Amino acid sequence: MTVRARLYDARGEDREIELTHEAVGAVSDRRLLWVDLDERSDEALARLAGALELEDRIIAQLRTDGRRSRLLRFPDRIVVTLGALERVDDKVSRRELDVIVGRNLVVTVHDGPLGAIEDFDHELREENVLGQLDAGAFMTGLIDSVLAGYFREIDEIDRRIDALDHAALRAIESEQFLPNVVAIRRQIAVVRRALTPNREALGPLVRPDFEVHEDVVRAWPGTLERLERAIDAIEKSRELLVGSFDIYLGQAAHRSNDVMKILTILSAIVLPGVVLAGVMGMNFQIPFFDEPQNFWLVIGAMVVFATVILVISRWRRWL
C-alpha cells in the first residue's frame, strides 16, 4: 500500500506529510492537500476514512467492484468516479479513478500505478505555488490529465489507420489488412466504452444545481467540452477506419478489373487462332491442303490477327 500526502503551500513550502487527522485539520485557504492512494484494501480505506472522516457511502463507492462513472454529492465534498485508460504490454484497458474533492483537499484512489496520475504528478514536480489553487482547479487538472491519455490513444489509433491506408494500396500487404482492421476496431471499442460513460460523472459539474457547491468546488465548464471533443475524436477515428476499408475494397475491385481485362484481351488474341485451327482441322479435301507451305500462311494469319488486336487494345488504352 502506498499513501502519498503532499501539502502545497502558497508560500512555496511544499512538502510530503504523514496522513493523520491532525494534519488534515491544519489545511487552510493558503494550503492545498493532495492525498493519493493506490490500493483499495479494507486497511487502506479504513486509514483514509479515519484521517478524512469520510462518510460510509463514500467508502462503499471506493470499495465497490465494477464501479461505474458517476458523481456523488455531499454537503462539504463531492466524489467523482472516472474511467481512465492504462496501457500495459501493448494492451489498453479501463481503470477506475476516484477523486474526492473538498475544501482545499483532493484525494485520488486507484488500483496500482496509473499513468494519468504519474503524468500529472510529473507536471507539478517543479511547481511551488500550487497552494494558491482551490480544490476545483486542482481537480480540473487531474481530469484533464485523464482525458489527455485518451487523446494520446486516439492519436495512436489514427496513426495506425494512416498505415492501413498505405497498406490498402499495396497488394503485397493485403493479407494482413483485415486482421489489422479487426484489431483497430477492437481498440476503438475499448476506448469508446471507457470514455463515453464519463459524461455521467462530468455532466453534473456544469448543471445549474451544482452552483450550490461553488463554495467548496468551482468546476471549469471547459472540462465537459474537452470530454466531448475526445468523444468526437474517437467517433471520427471509427469513420476513418471505415474509410480505410472502403479504400481496400476499391483497390481490390480495381485489381479484379485489371485481371479480368488481361484475361479478356488474352481471350481475344487467342480466339482468331482457335477459329483458324478449327477450320483447318475440318475433315474435307480442298486443294489448299495439298500445299505444305500453306501451313505457314495459317500461322502468319494467326500472328496478324493477334497483332491487330494488340494494336487496337493499346490504341483504345485497354492495356
PyMOL commands that set and color helices and strands:
alter all, ss='L'
color gray80, all
select helices_A, chain A and resi 21-25+42-52+56-63+115-123+130-132+135-168+171-195+198-206+208-213+222-280+287-290+294-315
alter helices_A, ss='H'
color red, helices_A
select strands_A, chain A and resi 3-9+15-16+31-37+70-74+77-88+91-102+105-109
alter strands_A, ss='S'
color yellow, strands_A
deselect
rebuild
show_as cartoon
